Amino acid sequence: MSNIEKITAEDKASILVEALPYIQEFYGKTIVIKYGGNAMINEELKQQVMKDIVLMKYVGIRPVIIHGGGPDITSFLKKFGKATEFISGLRVTDKETVQIAEMVLAGKINSEIVNRLNRLGVHAVGLSGKDADLIIAHKKLAEVHDGSDKVQHVDIGYVGEVEKINTPLINDLLDKDYVPVIAPIGAGKADESFNINADYVAAEIAGALQAEKLLLLTDTKGIYRDFEDKSSFISTLTQNEAKKLINSGNIAGGMIPKVEACLHALDSGTGKACIIDGRESHSLILELFTSQGIGTEVVR
């Protein structure tokens, strides 16, 4: 007998009752989800994430999805014989690479997410950051931390930083009962395209919308003081503590953009920011509708 079959009717009722205050809390609120990591690769997890978002929609939440696509971009680059390099968690991006990234993100991945949501009964709309000037961007320099207070800035090509979000467009879609699904490609003022880290885009959009919560799906449980020591997991982290961990090198690589995204979202008016494990079944529902939640919450 499976664990699901062992759950009694009383257990099921208790689960729903536990969720009730959180459903009431988030009803009518905007929640921004950065969808990425293994949850975009594993077919079972893909469907679970989509069902979580559909459930959120049907209990009155206004979800906005910003998706990544790093593994798919890397795979396509390999087919074109191009190597992949990261600096401080950001992909080094020449002109050919940004064209491939745009093709993969806006063409392949975005349309797949939209189709899955539509098939599950919600009206999703796919957008690139270039649609209706949704994301205006300029070049971003990577910041390299050396363990001290000194920071080196490195040019990594067509990697963008958000300058402006077309907030009325997103709100208009939400008001008309659509779920916006956004690819993190930005439009430069000289007609160039910029590949933008999806964590940063999610943070900017969460701040622009004054979202109740920003949820970043990733491939780890959350933040550790020492990643090699699993007992050092941090369930709640202040902004100042997070900055110290980045400067000391304890937070490194791909986790840097996620933590910086949380910090920026909070500074911009987002209520809460959380890094959660997208490899865990129904992680979005567990975070939103249970008393314990999961992952690491970054607070002011």
Residue pairs with C-beta under 8 A, 6 or more apart in sequence:
18 289
18 290
18 291
19 289
19 290
22 288
22 289
22 290
23 59
23 60
23 289
26 56
26 59
26 60
26 61
26 212
26 213
26 288
27 59
27 60
27 61
28 60
28 61
28 62
29 61
29 62
29 211
29 212
29 213
30 61
30 62
30 63
30 64
30 174
30 209
30 210
30 211
30 212
31 56
31 61
31 62
31 63
31 64
31 211
31 212
31 213
31 214
31 215
31 288
32 63
32 64
32 66
32 202
32 205
32 206
32 209
32 211
32 213
32 214
32 215
32 265
32 270
33 53
33 63
33 64
33 65
33 66
33 202
33 215
33 217
33 284
34 66
34 67
34 68
34 198
34 199
34 201
34 202
34 214
34 215
34 216
34 217
34 261
35 49
35 65
35 66
35 67
35 68
35 113
35 217
35 278
36 67
36 68
36 69
36 70
36 198
36 199
36 216
36 217
36 218
36 278
37 68
37 217
37 218
37 219
37 278
37 279
38 45
38 219
38 278
38 279
39 45
39 46
39 48
39 49
39 217
39 278
39 279
39 283
40 46
40 67
40 68
40 69
40 71
40 72
40 109
41 71
42 279
45 278
45 279
45 281
46 116
47 116
48 281
48 282
49 217
49 278
49 283
49 284
50 113
50 116
50 117
50 120
51 120
51 282
52 282
52 283
52 284
52 285
53 63
53 65
53 117
53 122
53 179
53 284
54 117
54 120
54 121
54 122
55 285
56 63
56 284
56 288
57 63
57 122
57 179
58 122
61 288
62 174
63 179
64 170
64 174
64 179
64 180
64 182
64 205
64 209
64 211
65 113
65 124
65 179
65 180
65 181
65 182
66 182
66 184
66 198
66 201
66 202
66 205
67 105
67 109
67 110
67 113
67 181
67 182
67 183
67 184
67 198
68 184
68 198
68 199
69 101
69 104
69 105
69 108
69 109
69 183
69 198
70 91
72 104
72 108
72 109
73 91
73 100
73 101
73 104
73 105
74 84
76 100
76 103
76 104
77 83
77 84
77 97
77 100
78 84
80 96
80 100
82 96
82 97
82 100
84 91
84 92
85 91
85 92
86 92
86 253
86 254
87 142
87 144
87 154
87 156
88 142
88 143
88 144
88 145
88 154
88 253
88 256
88 257
89 197
89 253
89 254
89 255
89 256
89 257
90 140
90 142
90 156
90 159
90 197
90 257
91 97
91 101
91 156
91 159
91 195
92 156
92 157
92 159
93 101
93 156
93 157
93 158
93 159
93 195
94 157
94 158
95 157
95 158
97 157
97 158
97 195
98 157
98 158
98 193
98 194
98 195
99 193
101 185
101 195
102 128
102 183
102 185
102 193
102 195
105 128
105 183
105 184
105 185
105 195
106 126
106 128
106 130
106 183
106 185
109 183
110 126
110 127
110 128
110 181
110 182
110 183
111 126
113 124
113 126
113 181
114 124
114 125
114 126
114 181
117 124
117 179
117 181
118 124
122 179
123 177
123 178
123 179
124 178
124 179
124 180
124 181
125 173
125 178
125 179
125 180
125 181
126 181
126 183
127 134
127 180
127 181
127 182
127 183
128 134
128 182
128 183
128 185
129 135
129 137
129 182
129 183
129 184
129 185
129 186
129 187
129 196
129 201
130 185
130 186
130 187
130 193
132 166
132 169
133 164
133 166
133 187
134 165
134 166
134 169
134 170
134 182
135 162
135 164
135 165
135 166
135 182
135 184
135 185
135 186
135 187
135 196
135 201
135 204
136 162
136 163
136 164
136 165
136 186
136 187
136 188
136 189
137 160
137 161
137 162
137 163
137 186
137 187
137 188
137 194
137 196
138 160
138 161
138 163
138 188
138 189
138 194
139 155
139 158
139 159
139 160
139 161
139 188
139 194
140 156
140 159
140 160
140 161
140 194
140 196
141 153
141 154
141 155
141 156
142 153
142 154
142 155
142 156
142 159
143 151
143 152
143 153
143 154
144 151
144 152
144 153
144 154
145 151
145 246
145 247
145 249
146 152
147 247
147 248
147 249
148 247
149 247
158 192
158 193
158 194
158 195
159 194
159 195
159 196
159 197
160 186
160 188
160 194
160 195
160 196
161 194
161 196
161 200
162 186
162 196
162 200
162 201
162 204
163 186
165 204
165 205
165 208
167 208
167 209
170 180
170 205
170 208
170 209
171 209
173 180
174 180
182 201
182 205
184 195
184 196
184 197
184 198
184 200
184 201
185 193
185 194
185 195
185 196
186 193
186 194
186 196
186 201
187 193
187 194
188 194
197 257
197 261
199 216
199 257
199 258
199 260
199 261
200 257
200 260
200 261
200 264
202 214
202 216
202 261
202 265
203 214
203 260
203 261
203 262
203 264
203 265
203 268
203 270
203 273
204 264
204 268
205 211
206 213
206 214
206 265
206 268
206 270
206 273
207 264
207 265
207 267
207 268
207 269
207 270
208 268
210 269
210 270
211 265
211 270
211 271
212 270
212 271
212 272
213 270
213 271
213 272
213 273
213 274
213 288
214 261
214 262
214 265
214 270
214 272
214 273
214 274
215 274
215 276
215 284
215 287
215 288
216 258
216 261
216 262
216 273
216 274
216 275
216 276
217 276
217 277
217 278
217 283
217 284
218 254
218 255
218 258
218 275
218 276
218 277
218 278
219 277
219 278
219 279
220 255
220 277
221 233
221 277
221 294
221 295
221 296
222 233
222 234
222 235
222 275
222 276
222 277
222 294
222 295
222 296
223 233
223 234
223 237
223 242
223 245
223 251
223 255
223 259
223 275
223 296
224 230
224 232
224 233
224 234
225 232
225 234
225 245
225 250
226 232
226 250
227 250
233 296
234 296
235 295
235 296
235 297
236 296
236 297
236 298
236 299
237 245
237 296
237 297
237 298
237 299
238 298
238 299
238 300
239 263
239 266
239 267
239 298
239 299
239 300
242 251
242 259
242 262
242 263
242 298
243 263
245 251
245 259
246 256
246 259
246 260
251 259
258 275
259 275
259 298
261 273
262 273
262 274
262 275
262 298
263 273
263 298
265 273
266 272
266 273
266 298
266 299
266 300
272 297
272 299
273 297
273 298
274 287
274 293
274 295
274 296
274 297
274 298
275 295
275 296
275 298
276 283
276 284
276 287
276 294
276 295
276 296
277 283
277 294
277 295
280 286
280 294
283 294
283 295
286 293
286 294
287 293
287 294
287 295
